[in-house]
Structures are given as C-alpha cells and as structure tokens.
Amino acid sequence: MVTAPLFDRIRSAARSTAERKVASVLLEGYPTRALSTVEVLAKQASVSAPTVLRFLTKIGYSRFADFQAAAIADVERQLGSPLNNIRSEAAAEAPDHVYQRTLLLQAEALQLAASQAMPAEFDAIVDLLANPKAAIKLLGGRYSQNLAQRLAVQLGQLRPAVTFVPLTLGFFYDPLVDAGAQDVFVIFDYRRYQAELLHFARAASRSGARICLFTDIWRSPIAEYSDAVLTSPDASTSPFGSRVVATAQIEAIIAAISQRTREQSRQRLSRIEALRKLGDVDTPSAEG
C-alpha cells in the first residue's frame, strides 16, 4: 500500500471536478504516471495541460520537473523498504492452483483499489445519486450491464426514480429523448470499450445530464464527459476480466447512500416489505 507523503498530498488537495480527474489518474498509476509528460497526464485525465500544471502548483510544485523528482524520491524510498522486500518474497510463493491464485489476485486488487482510492470522487457520485430531485438511469456494456442492473435493483430499494436501461436493439437511445439536467446517468464501461456507450454518454452530456462512470484504470473515453469516475484494477486469470472490485464499489455506494438517507431509506424499505407481505396474503396457495 502506498503511504508516501506526496501520494497523500495529491489525494487530499483535489477539490474541483478537474482536480479530482488529475488526482485520480495520478493515484491510479502512481508513481508510473507521475513520470510521463504533462500532455499525457492531461489526455488521460481528460483535462487541459494548464489544469494539470495548476494542480501541481497547488500541491507545492511550480515546475513539472520538481514534481517528478519528488515522485522518483518516493519510489527510491519504497524500493528500499524492508516491507517491500517481504512482499516480494510473499509474491514469489504464490500457489499454482488456478482457484487459489484467482482468489489471491482478487484480494490484491481490492487492496490496491483501497490504497489508490479518491474519497472525494466517491463522495461526488454519492452526492449525485442521493439527490432526491434526480432521476437515476443506469446502463452498461455486454459484460458490465449486469453491474448496472445490480446497482439499479439495490438503489431502487433505497430511493425512487431509479431505472435500468437495457441494451435493447433498436431502442437503446430512446431514454435520451427526454434527458435533461434532472437526469444522472450511471454508466459501466470496461475494455473493450463499446462505441454505443460513448455515443450515448456524449449525447447525454450535451442534453445537460450528469454522468457517473465506472471503468478500469485505463479509463473509458466516456471519462471526458463524466462528472465523477470510479476506476478499478482488473487482475484476473479469466479471459473476461474481473469485476470483483466494481462489485465492492457498488456495495460501498449503497452503504453510503443508505447512511446518507437513513430515515427515507428505512421508510421506503418498510413500505416495500409491507407490499411484499400483502402480495403473499393475496397469492392463492398451490393447493387452492
């Protein structure tokens, strides 16, 4: 886990949407991305080069070269630490069986995601999804729409105006007809990124809707149009990749919203339970 002062400074300084984008990109690939160029960082974060430089000035580096020197110093300290030496020895003892290896890979991915997390970015998504005036619409790609559906089902238990948008041939773009500033679109998009999701996000953004994106550390191009982005490392022995971290992110979102809207969520769940019991009473028995 990265605990360098520079890493913590990057994480704590980000406030605006643009700053969070820059900080998230740096943290997701720290320290490697810190050693690229301003232009590359700007492209990865979907911001301008001056935005990157302003953020680095904010955390104490008026020159990009000074920031890179600080990142290199952090790397040198980490490489020489006894803890890293112990971790290297543990990694060399990884089991051969695919079942054990897969479980350990997922555990490592979860630890990595936690160490690189940007709480401010997570909170921005929770703010959007907890807004009682917003209409929440969730969608995903071929191998990620199940995540969108899962979040839609759980979120719909806690608040009204939640809709899952399926990839229905010929009707996929219909929800955009009435899209506007009252809408929040939650999009799941992982490599290989789907062109139709990008077209959908671009149109939703132009309509004034807000966009929350769940993606991998390489970042879907939808990030350019997103108000907040949660990324997850993809460590897996499966050819389809892993969504264990994304599932954990969904659980964290639901936990945060249930805490934020505790009383409203409790009342809504109570009404759902009452309706379910009423349905059980009204349903004829199999013998009848």
Residue pairs with C-beta under 8 A, 6 or more apart in sequence:
1 111
1 114
1 115
2 30
2 78
2 115
2 116
4 74
4 77
4 78
5 74
6 59
6 70
6 71
6 74
7 27
7 30
7 74
9 59
9 60
10 23
10 26
10 27
10 30
10 59
11 23
11 27
11 118
11 119
13 19
13 23
13 55
13 58
13 59
14 20
14 22
14 23
14 24
14 55
14 118
14 120
14 121
15 120
17 124
17 227
17 228
18 45
18 47
18 51
18 55
19 51
19 55
19 58
20 118
20 120
20 121
20 124
20 228
21 45
21 46
21 47
21 223
21 229
22 41
22 45
22 47
22 51
22 52
22 55
23 55
23 118
23 120
24 45
24 118
24 121
24 229
24 231
25 33
25 41
25 44
25 45
25 219
26 33
26 34
26 41
27 116
27 117
27 118
28 116
28 217
28 231
29 217
30 71
30 116
31 71
31 72
31 74
31 75
33 40
33 41
33 44
34 67
34 68
34 71
35 68
35 71
35 72
37 64
38 49
38 52
38 53
38 64
39 49
41 52
42 48
42 49
42 51
42 52
44 219
45 51
45 52
45 223
46 219
46 223
46 224
53 64
56 64
56 67
59 67
61 67
61 70
78 84
94 101
94 104
95 101
95 104
98 237
101 237
102 236
102 237
102 238
105 235
105 236
105 237
105 242
106 235
106 236
106 242
106 244
106 245
108 235
109 232
109 233
109 234
109 235
109 242
109 244
109 245
110 244
110 245
110 248
112 233
112 235
113 232
113 233
113 245
113 248
113 249
116 233
121 228
121 229
121 230
122 230
122 252
122 253
122 256
123 256
124 227
124 228
125 212
125 228
125 230
125 253
126 253
126 256
126 257
126 260
128 134
128 184
128 210
128 212
128 227
128 228
129 136
129 155
129 159
129 184
129 186
129 212
129 253
129 257
130 159
130 257
130 260
130 261
131 184
132 159
132 160
132 261
132 264
133 182
134 161
134 182
134 183
134 184
134 210
135 161
135 163
135 182
135 183
135 184
136 152
136 155
136 159
136 161
136 162
136 163
136 183
136 184
136 186
137 162
137 163
137 164
137 165
137 175
137 183
137 184
137 185
137 186
138 148
138 149
138 151
138 152
138 155
138 162
138 163
138 164
138 165
138 185
138 186
138 187
138 188
139 145
139 148
139 164
139 165
139 166
139 167
139 185
139 186
139 187
139 188
139 197
139 200
140 146
140 147
140 148
140 149
140 187
140 188
140 189
140 197
141 167
141 188
141 189
141 190
141 193
141 194
141 197
142 167
142 194
143 190
143 240
143 241
143 243
144 188
144 189
144 190
144 214
144 243
144 246
145 166
145 167
145 188
147 188
147 214
147 243
147 246
147 247
147 250
148 164
148 165
148 186
148 187
148 188
149 164
150 247
150 250
151 186
151 250
151 253
151 254
152 162
152 163
152 164
153 164
154 250
154 254
155 162
155 253
155 254
155 257
156 162
157 265
157 268
157 269
157 272
158 254
158 257
158 258
158 261
158 264
158 265
158 268
158 269
159 257
159 261
159 264
159 265
159 268
160 268
163 175
165 172
165 175
167 196
172 196
172 200
173 199
173 200
173 203
176 200
176 203
176 204
176 207
179 185
179 203
179 204
179 207
179 208
179 209
180 207
180 208
180 209
181 208
181 209
181 210
183 204
183 207
183 209
183 210
184 209
184 210
184 211
184 212
185 200
185 201
185 204
185 209
185 210
185 211
185 212
186 211
186 212
186 214
187 197
187 200
187 201
187 211
187 212
187 213
187 214
187 220
187 222
187 226
188 213
188 214
188 215
188 246
189 197
189 198
189 213
189 214
189 215
189 220
189 222
190 215
190 216
190 220
190 234
190 241
190 243
190 246
191 216
191 218
191 220
191 234
191 241
193 220
193 221
193 222
197 220
197 222
198 220
198 221
198 222
201 211
201 213
201 222
201 225
201 226
202 225
204 211
204 225
205 211
205 225
210 227
211 222
211 225
211 226
211 227
212 226
212 227
212 228
212 229
212 230
213 220
213 222
213 223
213 226
213 228
213 229
213 230
214 229
214 230
214 231
214 232
214 246
214 249
215 222
215 223
215 229
215 230
215 231
215 232
216 231
216 232
216 233
216 234
216 241
217 231
217 232
217 233
217 234
219 229
219 231
223 229
230 249
232 243
232 245
232 246
232 249
233 245
234 241
234 242
234 245
235 242
236 242
257 265
258 265
